[in-house]
Amino acid sequence: MLAALLGLTVAYEVPKIVPGKPSRTIVLTYHDIIPKRTQGSVWFDCTVDEFRQQLDWLSKQGATFGSVSSLKRSLTEKAIPPPTVVITFADGYRGFFMYALPELRRRKIPVAMFVHTDYVGSAIGRPKMSWDQLRECHSQGVTVASQTASHPADLAKLTDQQVKSEFLKSQMRLRSELPSKLPSYLAYPNGKYDQRSAAFAEQVGYEMAFTEAQRPAERAPSLYLVPRYVHTKYREAWRAVSRK
């Protein structure tokens, strides 16, 4: 089945979002949540206290927190939303399950988790969530989505067949492991992509795909190139959508 799907012919075009909308929505991407910062911490780590402080700050500014599904509706409809923040996570780290999910549940904030499916449950390096933990996340309302199968460093350096395989294998595994039909979203690993990858994402059936361009979501050229800010730029991001 996978081999047959990989042979599909692709038209290198992606659909357009509603043009000309003002900047009202930012998508933030987090990676790992840790108890406290140590000598082994890296730039993408966020401590529990930092995470709480960032959510508190955004709430005090008047942010509305939305889901990736509501973001898709917003980008494809003419209505103008209030300044909105969409929280996403990448890489499937266990720190999300232990520290971020309880905090987000307490605040009733939607969240999406992008995972590279070949490494679910891996204990090498930073421990990743297991399929059982991802199923628990799904049961609690987390949007569990694809970050490809093996998290290649740069999709633009892969062949057509390799890119399609990464997208399809991840999508099929998520659908087989999780208990109900999922909205199908994709995040490009390391935020690296090319127009070919965006076209493949559309063709294999993803509804929306995310880069790591540092700008508001309304500045996306298509549903398959939706920007996300890294979490460390949350204040800069908010300023971009909260101007009168």
N, C-alpha and C positions, 0 to 999 in steps of 0.2 A: 504493500500500500504506500509506504513512504517513498519507495523508488518511483512509483507512478506519479506521485505528487511532485517530486523533484523535477520531473520532466516537463512541467507546465511552461508555456510561453508567457512571458511577462511584458506588459506594456508599461513603459517607464513614466507613468503619470500617477499623481495622487490627487484626491479631491481637495477642494478649497473650503476653508472655513468662511463664515460670514465676514466680509471685508469691512474695514473702517471702524470697527468697534473700539471704544476707548479702553485703555488698560485698567482692568478691574480685578484681575485674578493672578495670583502667584502660586506656583507649585514649588514646594520645598522638598528636597531630598535629603534624608538622613541615611546613615549607614549603621554603625553600632552604637548602642547605649551601654555605658559602663558605670560601675558604682562610683569610682573616683579616678582622677587622672594619675598616671604613674609614668616612670621613665620609658615604659614600653608603649605608651599611648601615641597615636598618630593623628594627623590633622583631621581626619573624618570622624574621630571619636567624639562623642557628646556624653557628658556625665548626666546622671539622673537630675542633679540640681540644675545644671545648665538647660536641660530639656524643659524642666518645669518653669524656669525663669523665662525662657523664650516663649512658651505657650502663654504664660501670664502676661508678658509684655504685649504680645499680639492681641490678646483678649482685651487688654486695657486700651489699646488703640482703636478698638471697635471692629476687629476682624470677624467676619463670618467664616466658619470652617465648613468646607464642602468636600464632597467625594469626587473620585475620578469620573464616576458616571454623571454626576451633576455638572462637572466640568465639560464633558462632551456635549451635553444638552446646551450649555451656555454658549459654547463656541459655534454651534450650528443653528442657533436661534437668534432673533433680532433683539430680544429683551436684554437690557443692561443690568448685570447683577450688582449688588453692593460690593465694596472691597472684600475680596474673598481669598482665603488661604486653603490650599489643598496640601495635606501632609502625605508624603510618600517615604518609603524606606527601600533600600537596595541591599542585595546580597544574602538575605535570609539569616542573619546572625541571631544566635540564641538570646543575645542581650535585648533584642526587641521583645521577645516573648516574656522575658523575666522582668523587664523594667519599663519599657515603653507602653506595651499593651495595657497593663493595669491603669496607667496614668491616663491614657487616651479613653479607655472605657469609663473611667470615673468622670471625665469631662464631657463624655458623649461626642467625641471628635472622630469623624470618619478617617480611615487610613487605608492606603494600599501598600502591599509588600511585594516587591519584585524579586524573584528567586531564579538562580541558575540551577536547573533541575537535576543535572548530573551530580551535583554536590550536596543535595539535600541530605541532612543527617551526618555529614562529614565532620569528624573530630580533628582533622588535620588543620593546624593553624588555629584560627578562631572557630570555635564550634558553631555549626549551622543547625538550624531547627530541623527536626525530623518531620516525616510526613504526618505522624500523629499530631505533632505540635501545629503544623500548618493546617491540619483539619480542624483543630481546636480554634485556631485563629479564624478560619473561615466560618465556623459555627458562631463566633462572636462578632461577625459582621465585617471582618477584614477582607478587603479585595485582594486576593492572592493572584499574582499575575507573573508574566514571563520576563526574565532577563536573559533569554536564550538558554541553551542546554549547558554549554561549557564555559560561558563568559569569555569569549575571545577578546584579546586586547584591543583589536581594531577591526571591525567588520569590513571596512573598506579594503583591507588587505586580503580578504578571503575570495575564493571563487564564487560564482553564482550558486553552484551546487552546495558549497559549504554554508553559505548564508542561509539558503532555503532550508537546509537540513537543521541548522541551529534553531531556526524559528519553528519549524514543524515539530521536531522532536520535543521541544519544550512545551509547545501547545498541547500536543497529544498526551504527554505525561501528566500535565496538570489536569486535563480532563479525565484521565483514567484514575487518578489518585484522589481527587476531591469529589465530594458526594453529590454535587448538583451542577448543572450547567452554569458555567462562569461567563461573565463578560470577559472578552479576550483583549487584554492590554499588554503592551510590550515596552520595555525600557532598553535602549541601546547600551551595552556595557561600556563603562567609562565615558558615556555620552558620545562615543565615536560612531559615525555612520557615513553613508553617502546616499545620493538620490536613488541609486539602485536598491539599497537596503530598504529605504522607505517604500519603494514600489513593491518589493517582495513582501514587506509587512502587510500591506494592503491586500495583496493577492492571496496570501495564505489564510486570511480571515481575521486578522487583528482589527479591532475597532478603532484603536488609537495607539500611537507610539510616542515615546518621550526621549528628548535629547537632554543635554545639560547646558544648553545655551542660557546665559544669565539675563533673562528678560521676561516680561509678563507673558502669560499664556496667550493673550489676544494678539500678540505679535507673531504667532506661529504662521508659517506659510501654508500649512496643511495639518490635518488631524494626525499625520504620521511624523510630524516634526514639532511637537509641542514642547516648549522650553521648560526647564526646571532650574531653580536656583539651588546651589549647595546651601546647607542649613546655616553655615557660618555667615552668610550674607542676608540673613532674615530682615535686618533693619533696612538695609539698602533696597531689598526687594519690596518691603512694605511702602517705602517712600515712593516707589515707582507707580503704585496703584492707589495711593491715598491722597494724591494731590487733587485739589478742587478744580 
